[in-house]
Amino acid sequence: MKTNRMITYLYKLQHKQQRWPWFRSCYFGLKRVSPLLLIGILIQCLTLSFFQPHGFFYEIYHLDKIQWVAEANSITHLLSCVFFDIALLLLCVLVAWYRGYLFNKKEAVPGAVVALILLFFINFHVRRNPGDGAGQVNLSGNIPFIEMLVIGLISAYFYHITKKYLHLKSVWSFSAATIVLGSLIKGVERLFSMNFFSSLSAPVFAGISSLLNDDQHQILGIILREIGRNLFVWSVFISPDQILVAHTDNDLTRANLSAALIKDNLEGLPHPLNIYSLSDSFAVLGGYGQILALLLLFLLFSRYRTHRINAWKNLFPVFLNVNIGFLAEIPLFFNIVLIIPFIFVPVISILLGALAIKIGLISPSVY
């Protein structure tokens, strides 16, 4: 009974959430750029599997002996960055455009222009090395989505407020006001030696990973890390090029692998329960939040044709544990109902895996 009440409450809260203008603007942008994200992700999967050293097919087919593989690696990596860059740029502009449209149809285009100017100010860095040119726009697919969403929203609200309260009307006055705002944001960045959300995303992910330290066999630490990382992803602190990193090189995994090779079996491993045998093996089936289950639900049981189409489009990358495109397509970000399975399903999988290993039902994976 209490569970039904909680679910009902969450759905009511989600219904209210979907009427918030800023929320609708973020979802509008994410849905529109998801095809570009998908193309970039498919190219990235091709690069990781075939063209990069230690890639699955790279190792199996000994592609290091083929001369053009290195060039193909560079080209495909560049292509994925191009698609991610365009997706990030459009995301920022579309969020500003739609939020401005909700204010007034006439504010849509000016809000998008303000977003472009602010994006230039915030992510433009001057390079002073001889022959390198005047500067570069630092996107390259590694800027978190949250930064693009916030810049787009700031731009729309800035245009609306300045027009309503400062009564600025000419293009030049708005341009000057936008440049002042961009300069202030850039000044704050320099003052605190930060780069907006970009400088926050990577350290927080690293901090969540370092929660384990030397206790990578402690189930509680592994679970807390999984919850923290997925909560951060749900809050859109993730970039298009961010993929799951396997923990195959930590000390516990290497010790298990060495013992398995020496004894030629998986019995009596020194560290049967560790981050690789639990988190990597059970909690990332389909990428962050174990989203493969949701994709299969869409594919097999959804009454909505768009859900089934989106599931088919993202089937290949999600099976390779790269699910950023699917997260944006749903969209799952900020979704108050889907946060529950997104965070707790991987935790349940870790507990089930630990129990199965502990009672000897299955052997822990070593690589």
Number of C-alpha atoms within 10 A of each C-alpha: 5 7 8 9 10 11 12 13 13 16 14 13 13 16 12 10 16 15 10 10 16 22 17 17 24 27 23 18 25 29 17 17 22 22 20 19 27 26 16 28 28 17 20 23 22 18 22 19 16 22 26 21 18 13 16 14 16 19 15 10 10 12 18 16 9 8 9 11 18 14 11 15 19 13 14 19 20 16 16 25 22 17 23 27 23 17 26 29 18 21 27 28 28 29 34 36 29 27 29 28 18 16 15 11 12 11 21 23 18 21 28 26 20 27 30 19 16 25 22 15 19 20 16 15 13 11 12 10 9 7 7 10 10 11 12 13 14 14 20 18 22 19 27 25 26 20 23 26 26 18 22 36 28 19 31 31 18 20 24 21 13 16 15 11 8 9 11 15 11 9 10 10 13 18 15 11 17 22 16 13 17 19 15 13 17 19 13 14 15 11 9 9 10 13 17 19 17 20 14 13 22 17 11 15 17 11 15 17 18 14 15 19 9 11 15 22 18 13 20 14 19 23 22 15 21 25 19 18 23 20 20 17 25 22 16 20 23 24 23 27 19 15 17 13 7 13 17 16 11 14 13 25 24 16 15 23 20 15 19 18 11 9 11 10 12 17 13 12 19 14 19 23 24 25 28 25 27 27 26 20 18 19 26 22 21 21 21 26 30 25 25 23 14 16 24 15 13 20 19 11 10 14 10 10 11 12 18 18 13 19 24 14 15 23 20 16 22 23 15 16 20 29 29 26 27 25 22 23 23 18 18 22 23 18 18 15 17 17 18 12 16 22 21 18 17 25 25 15 19 25 19 14 22 22 14 14 18 14 9 11 10 13 18 24 19 23 15
